[in-house]
Amino acid sequence: MKRQLLISLVLIFSISGYSQQLYMEYGTTVSSFDYKNSQGQPLDNLLSQSKSYIGMGYRHNINEAKTLFLSLGASYSGYGAIGSDNRLDNYFEWDVNYLGVKAGLDIHLFRLRDFSFFFKGAIASEFLIRGNQTINNQVYDLVGEDEFNNNIFFIKGGLGMQYPISNNTAIFANYTYGKTVLLNSGISAEKLNLNAHQFGIGFIINLPNCNCDF
């Protein structure tokens, strides 16, 4: 999986010569975990936590009307959750960080004065680079554990707003919701899916070869 991620990152930079815009983004992820134990019972008292994420990549207009933009980028995201099981008197906590690659499509919806509004869809593959699970007073390192899938796949959708601050630069704000297909399918039969609400702000910068406006 590390090799696949490295290949994807090399691909991002190799296509930079064909890209028109560079974007950089920073924001907050509010994550929640859907957990079921080996007996298929859910953990009801599992609460979401807020973590930070950063992202950057390239954006390219793909039609003459300038209403469709393809993006490819990398991200570093934190996710977490806490909870308890009163029946077993247990306390749970997850704190994980993933490095990922993302391919997305921005669809221009409408313009209101200088503000442009977009629908955003994306798929992302992320690889666990740091993570631990706390059960009561025991802390477990999740990196490399067979029972915790170190590679996750996201499907994301949301809305974005963009505003130009110069001829070559625009600021934007995004909200996206993402859900993993499957986070854990280990031999213990535990299942853990991840839901993520992301609120971000950032900049879009026209590259020298970009004949585009905001």
CORNOR-V709056 format. One record per residue. RES is the residue in one letter. PHI is phi in radians with two decimals (NA if undefined). OMEGA is omega in radians with two decimals (none if undefined). Layout:
# CORNOR-V709056
RES,PHI,OMEGA ; RES,PHI,OMEGA
This chain:
# CORNOR-V709056
M,NA,3.11 ; K,-1.09,3.13 ; R,-1.13,3.12 ; Q,-1.11,3.13 ; L,-1.16,3.12 ; L,-1.10,3.11 ; I,-1.06,3.14 ; S,-1.12,3.13 ; L,-1.17,3.07 ; V,-1.08,3.12 ; L,-1.10,3.13 ; I,-1.02,-3.09 ; F,-1.31,-3.13 ; S,-1.23,-3.14 ; I,-1.62,-3.07 ; S,-1.05,3.13 ; G,-1.17,-3.14 ; Y,-1.77,-3.07 ; S,-1.60,-3.08 ; Q,-1.89,-3.06 ; Q,-2.42,3.04 ; L,-1.97,3.07 ; Y,-2.16,3.06 ; M,-2.36,-2.98 ; E,-2.50,3.06 ; Y,-2.45,-3.13 ; G,-3.00,-3.08 ; T,-2.06,3.05 ; T,-1.92,3.00 ; V,-1.80,-3.00 ; S,-1.92,3.04 ; S,-2.43,-3.10 ; F,-1.95,2.97 ; D,-1.69,-3.01 ; Y,-1.99,2.98 ; K,-2.30,-3.12 ; N,-1.38,-3.05 ; S,-1.15,3.06 ; Q,-1.63,3.14 ; G,1.41,-3.11 ; Q,-1.61,-3.13 ; P,-1.34,3.04 ; L,-1.76,-2.98 ; D,-1.26,-3.04 ; N,-1.65,-3.14 ; L,-1.79,-3.01 ; L,-1.89,-3.12 ; S,-1.38,3.04 ; Q,-2.32,3.12 ; S,-1.81,3.09 ; K,-2.33,-3.13 ; S,-1.71,3.00 ; Y,-2.51,3.03 ; I,-2.32,3.13 ; G,-2.66,3.04 ; M,-2.73,-3.14 ; G,3.04,-3.07 ; Y,-2.06,-3.08 ; R,-2.34,-3.03 ; H,-2.42,3.05 ; N,-1.27,-3.05 ; I,-2.11,3.03 ; N,-2.54,-3.06 ; E,-1.18,-3.13 ; A,-1.31,-3.13 ; K,1.00,3.10 ; T,-2.02,3.13 ; L,-2.20,-3.13 ; F,-2.27,3.09 ; L,-1.70,-3.14 ; S,-2.24,3.08 ; L,-2.51,-3.05 ; G,-2.73,3.12 ; A,-2.14,-3.11 ; S,-2.52,3.00 ; Y,-2.25,-2.96 ; S,-2.25,3.03 ; G,-1.91,3.10 ; Y,-2.34,3.13 ; G,-2.82,3.08 ; A,-2.79,3.06 ; I,-2.31,-3.14 ; G,-3.03,-3.14 ; S,-2.66,3.08 ; D,-2.21,-3.07 ; N,-1.13,-3.13 ; R,-1.16,-3.11 ; L,-1.86,-3.12 ; D,0.98,-3.13 ; N,-1.97,3.05 ; Y,-2.09,-3.11 ; F,-2.15,2.99 ; E,-2.68,3.04 ; W,-2.06,3.09 ; D,-2.45,-3.01 ; V,-2.33,3.06 ; N,-2.27,-3.09 ; Y,-2.17,2.95 ; L,-1.81,-3.01 ; G,-2.43,2.99 ; V,-2.12,-3.03 ; K,-2.43,2.99 ; A,-2.04,-3.06 ; G,-2.43,3.09 ; L,-2.31,3.06 ; D,-1.77,3.14 ; I,-1.98,-3.13 ; H,-1.23,-3.11 ; L,-1.66,3.14 ; F,-2.88,3.12 ; R,-2.11,3.08 ; L,-2.20,-2.97 ; R,0.98,-3.12 ; D,-1.63,-3.13 ; F,-1.58,3.06 ; S,-1.97,-3.09 ; F,-2.06,-3.02 ; F,-2.30,2.82 ; F,-1.64,-3.06 ; K,-2.15,3.04 ; G,-2.20,-3.09 ; A,-2.78,2.93 ; I,-2.16,-3.08 ; A,-2.54,3.02 ; S,-2.05,-3.06 ; E,-2.24,-3.07 ; F,-2.07,-3.12 ; L,-1.20,3.08 ; I,-2.00,3.06 ; R,-2.71,3.11 ; G,-3.06,3.04 ; N,-2.52,3.09 ; Q,-2.14,3.12 ; T,-1.91,3.04 ; I,-2.13,-2.99 ; N,0.97,-3.13 ; N,-1.79,-3.13 ; Q,-1.74,3.13 ; V,-1.95,-3.09 ; Y,-2.09,3.06 ; D,-1.38,-3.06 ; L,-1.61,-3.10 ; V,-1.18,3.12 ; G,1.46,-3.14 ; E,-1.33,-3.13 ; D,-1.12,-3.08 ; E,-1.40,3.10 ; F,-2.15,-3.05 ; N,-1.11,-3.07 ; N,-1.40,3.11 ; N,-2.18,-3.12 ; I,-2.15,-3.11 ; F,-2.17,-3.10 ; F,-1.84,2.84 ; I,-2.02,-3.01 ; K,-2.27,3.05 ; G,-2.68,-3.13 ; G,3.12,-3.11 ; L,-2.25,3.11 ; G,-2.42,3.11 ; M,-2.26,-3.04 ; Q,-2.27,-3.13 ; Y,-2.44,-3.12 ; P,-1.34,3.05 ; I,-1.99,3.02 ; S,-2.82,3.12 ; N,-1.17,-3.04 ; N,-2.04,-3.03 ; T,-2.41,3.05 ; A,-2.36,3.00 ; I,-1.80,-3.14 ; F,-2.51,3.04 ; A,-2.32,-3.07 ; N,-2.25,2.82 ; Y,-2.23,3.08 ; T,-2.35,3.03 ; Y,-2.05,-3.14 ; G,-2.27,3.12 ; K,-2.42,3.10 ; T,-1.36,3.05 ; V,-1.26,3.08 ; L,-2.82,-3.14 ; L,-1.67,-3.09 ; N,-2.50,3.04 ; S,-2.44,-3.03 ; G,-1.31,-3.09 ; I,-1.20,3.13 ; S,-1.37,-3.13 ; A,1.20,2.99 ; E,-1.27,3.13 ; K,-2.25,-3.08 ; L,-2.47,3.06 ; N,-1.82,-3.06 ; L,-2.02,3.02 ; N,-1.96,-3.07 ; A,-2.40,2.97 ; H,-1.79,-3.09 ; Q,-2.07,3.10 ; F,-2.09,-3.03 ; G,-2.37,3.03 ; I,-2.29,-3.12 ; G,-3.06,-3.11 ; F,-2.19,2.94 ; I,-2.05,-3.09 ; I,-2.12,3.07 ; N,-1.23,3.04 ; L,-1.36,-3.07 ; P,-0.99,-3.11 ; N,-1.53,-3.06 ; C,-1.61,3.03 ; N,-1.78,-3.05 ; C,-2.48,3.11 ; D,-2.28,-3.14 ; F,-1.91,none
